Amino acid sequence: MEYVALYRKFRPTTFSDMVGQENIVKILKHQIINNQVGHAYLFSGGRGTGKTSTAKIFARAINCLNPKDGEPCNECEICKGILNSSLVDVQEIDAASNNSVDNIRSIREDVIFAPNMAKYKIYIIDEVHMLSTGAFNALLKTLEEPPKHVIFILATTEPHKIPVTILSRCQRFDFKRISVSDISKRLAYICDKSDVKYNENALNIIANSAEGALRDGISILDQIISSGITEITEENVKETLGISSTKTVASVISSILNNDTKSALNNINELVNSGKDIKYFIWQVITFARDALIYKVTGDTSLLTNFSAAPDIREISKASNEELTTIINEFSELENKIKWATFPNISLETAVIKLCNPVSTASPVKQVSAHKEEIKVEKTKAPQPATPKAPKPKFNNWADVMDSLKNTGKMTLYGALIDTTANLLDNTLTINFPKERTFGKSIIEKAENLDLLKGILKENTGNEYIVKCAIESDDTVPNTSNETENMLKNSGINVTIS
């Protein structure tokens, strides 16, 4: 028996089956019942929101031999002919592959003939924004003065690309993104009909991943079911989607709140190496911090998005409102940037490093406020004689180098050098990177970053060094040399002096 994808098997066949577009359904049914059907419609909205499904239901309803309350019967020969695509009076055209002037001209030549069986000839043009300029011009004449027996239904995900002359001749319906609740309910209905056991939280995760597109949510469900599982749980959904566990999310947030850069980066490194979805992880952090803030203010767990992680959220809610708001804002900005990032993992790590080191990420508001306070204090103090500036402290060990990078706001270099060791021989400084942090090596080896690091070393030691990068080997044996002991010694970050 031929397998049919779930989104095709459970495609809506009546207006009552449509999910999340109640206002549009109400208007269309009213037009059908009162015989007020227009000659051209534009259905616009995101993918998987029901545009094409609505167009097909509408085509059947206005041609149905036995309509009831604006709904097609789906039993008469007209409805069956449209359902199995055998009725030539209703044509679905993909504008992405039929976008030339000749394609539209063939439609213009066809519309002059009366329908064979149906009341109306209907042309459903999907992704209409893909038509060429010439094709739009050819279509315009037909839309201006169409025969009474012809109806055009144009569908698009990008209405801004359609000429105003076309838009002005259509009744426009904007399909909204479908809510998580509505998607989750539809998924539950499909599971019940398919005799598949499920966990409600698991379906909510799928609904969140669908991003307002019901078809995407059903496709994800289909992928999970087709893997042979007997019950849909949070674990197998996360495994299929590459979603991090709530424990990982809570751990990263806790590390940020405790300014534990190393722990936070280790969690992110594990997340990246296991192939988890970085974009979804960022969304998880935002919703976790949001839940913690909501719980802190209201004490009501029923308002939580991640209800199953309530114990972790209660723990995180012990942070201040400012700290939680800062995390939400920083990760919300990161969510927008990550779409265009060549290396999203580096963007994520940089954001986490900034949050773990609040000294370098004080908000402009706080900085201005602090500056005003300083001015007030200075005004009340008597003028003091100028004191000579103290000489810059020299580096005694690798920890001093790291502290200088951190205190001067060089967070990209600081983050790349975390967990590194340093060997100094004569005037050559070799930085050893752990095997799991090769991305840090690639950052430091960039010419501009290497020059910056050399400059910091010279400025604070008076000496010029040749800087080299290497990956740590398992048999590295630390050695010491009296000649270089004053430069790198007793580091708190695993410094080895050769």
Stockholm file with secondary structure:
# STOCKHOLM 1.0

chainA/1-498         MEYVALYRKFRPTTFSDMVGQENIVKILKHQIINNQVGHAYLFSGGRGTGKTSTAKIFARAINCLNPKDGEPCNECEICKGILNSSLVDVQEIDAASNNSVDNIRSIREDVIFAPNMAKYKIYIIDEVHMLSTGAFNALLKTLEEPPKHVIFILATTEPHKIPVTILSRCQRFDFKRISVSDISKRLAYICDKSDVKYNENALNIIANSAEGALRDGISILDQIISSGITEITEENVKETLGISSTKTVASVISSILNNDTKSALNNINELVNSGKDIKYFIWQVITFARDALIYKVTGDTSLLTNFSAAPDIREISKASNEELTTIINEFSELENKIKWATFPNISLETAVIKLCNPVSTASPVKQVSAHKEEIKVEKTKAPQPATPKAPKPKFNNWADVMDSLKNTGKMTLYGALIDTTANLLDNTLTINFPKERTFGKSIIEKAENLDLLKGILKENTGNEYIVKCAIESDDTVPNTSNETENMLKNSGINVTIS
#=GR chainA/1-498 SS CCCCCHHHHTCCCSGGGCCSCHHHHHHHHHHHHTTCCCSEEEEEESTTSSHHHHHHHHHHHHHCSSCBTTBCCSCSHHHHHHHTTCCTTEEEEETTTSCSHHHHHHHHHHHTSCCSSSSSEEEEEETGGGSCHHHHHHHHHHHHSCCTTEEEEEEESCGGGSCHHHHTTSEEEEECCCCHHHHHHHHHHHHHHTTCEECHHHHHHHHHHHTTCHHHHHHHHHHHHTTTCSEECHHHHHHHHTCCCHHHHHHHHHHHHTTCHHHHHHHHHHHHHTTCCHHHHHHHHHHHHHHHHHHHHHCCGGGCSSGGGHHHHHHHTTSCHHHHHHHHHHHHHHHHHGGGCSSHHHHHHHHHHHHHCGGGGCCHHHHHHHHHHHHHHHHHSCCCCCCCCCCCCCCCSHHHHHHHHHHTTCHHHHHHHTTCEEEEETTEEEEEECGGGHHHHHHHTSHHHHHHHHHHHHHHHSCCCEEEEEECCTTCCCCCCGGGTTTSCSCTTCCCCC
#=GC SS_cons         CCCCCHHHHTCCCSGGGCCSCHHHHHHHHHHHHTTCCCSEEEEEESTTSSHHHHHHHHHHHHHCSSCBTTBCCSCSHHHHHHHTTCCTTEEEEETTTSCSHHHHHHHHHHHTSCCSSSSSEEEEEETGGGSCHHHHHHHHHHHHSCCTTEEEEEEESCGGGSCHHHHTTSEEEEECCCCHHHHHHHHHHHHHHTTCEECHHHHHHHHHHHTTCHHHHHHHHHHHHTTTCSEECHHHHHHHHTCCCHHHHHHHHHHHHTTCHHHHHHHHHHHHHTTCCHHHHHHHHHHHHHHHHHHHHHCCGGGCSSGGGHHHHHHHTTSCHHHHHHHHHHHHHHHHHGGGCSSHHHHHHHHHHHHHCGGGGCCHHHHHHHHHHHHHHHHHSCCCCCCCCCCCCCCCSHHHHHHHHHHTTCHHHHHHHTTCEEEEETTEEEEEECGGGHHHHHHHTSHHHHHHHHHHHHHHHSCCCEEEEEECCTTCCCCCCGGGTTTSCSCTTCCCCC
//
